[in-house]
Amino acid sequence: MDSIVVNGGGELHGTIPIAGAKNACLALMPATLLSEEPLTLTNAPRLSDIKTMTLLLQSLGAEATALQDGQVLAMSSHDINNLTADYEIVRKMRASNLVLGPLLARFGRAVVSLPGGCAIGARPMDMHISALEALGAKIDLKDGYLHAEAMGGALKGGTHELGFASVGATENFLMAATLAKGTSVLKNAAREPEIVDLAQCLRKMGAQIEGEGTSTITIEGVDRLHGATHQVVTDRIELGTYMLAPAIAGGEVECLGGRLDLVQAFVDKLEEAGIEVTETPTGLKVARRNGRVKAVDVRTEPFPGFPTDLQAQMMALLCTADGVSHLEETIFENRFMHAPELMRMGAQIEVHGGTATVTGVERLKGAPVMATDLRASVSLILAGLAAEGETVVSRVYHLDRGYEHVVRKLSGVGANIKRVKV
Ligand code: UD1
């Protein structure tokens, strides 16, 4: 199993290219199931989660081929011959549940394994189920699988209000409603940029959608969708992660392809901490010019609030801030597993329920640490950039799920980082 070795201390200078969004791509790929014509995605990130979704689509009979070193995904769902998403694939990645809505909409039936336990919380499927039931689906749980059927053979338009603005439930409803008969309305819909990206792609495929990016999305069902080519939106979480690298280590880095509208709430907190962020014609430039950052309080919220997927990385920054910061996690109940690992590096953190209190120290010290999930793993690498001495992050397979070429991107701006086989 590989580890990442970081020797901290040096400033970072240069540019980092930001990839297409993992979470957008994972929702866009199942959209191929809605049409018998090809769907091509460009600007796809090269990640193991994308490979898992490719395998899942192929297991259903779809063609899915990675071209141009994985940046282009050519898919066709002309010959779907299996409507069951198997546990062996779904257990690896919760986003596999995004095939449920499209399969149900086009074929009137689908069987999808429940995802099972997840390191960052229970993450049940109840909201997906009630959203699809509002479109006329009947869903039963048998042997760990959701057996879904469109009553009367096809989905019908319906109105539904989500109890919480779930990203995945919004995506499943949106895809399912594109082919349902009549008008569908989703209230308290999630407003994440990945949902806007999905709606834009579905519209290119012939779907009639209004209101994406707001809390109410209206979909007028159509009889069929056609093929399309779509460019995946910039990954705002990868963007925020690399913006934190110079904020933590010092220096000045431009994140190419970065857009302020994708990360405004996060940038507000960076600026409050004393980090400079400027828009350039090609992206976002981040600089830390003098002294320690200031402590800030952060509360994770659905978009446009501060993203839960940047909480661990922000904690890495605040470990060396001047003062006491509070981080409140409101989306996932068990998302502070990086805290004890950061404490191994000398951080002072206390976790009480959903809040972590971080008392900044002058300097972290390198240590052997363990990645526990995707975002936690990158937070340890960020912390290592500023720590004195060597940090060895093990279990980096978590990292490969969501960050392509981390070593190349960070060493490109001067970080002392390498990947080693253990
Ligand atoms: C997506 C993102 C993930 C991000 C999360 C929140 C993808 C592939 N993943 O995950 O990176 O951290 O949004 O921004 O896009 N919940 C229920 N019942 C449900 C569905 C969700 O209780 O039926 C709960 C979850 O346990 C969690 C909260 O709702 O506590 C948010 O989940 P949701 O927005 O659905 O996240 P995902 O779509 O799984």
Residues whose N, C-alpha, C, O or C-beta is under 5 A from the ligand:
A	BS01	UD1	N23 L26 A95 A122 R123 P124 M125 D126 M127 H128 A165 S166 V167 G168 A169 T308 D309 I331 F332
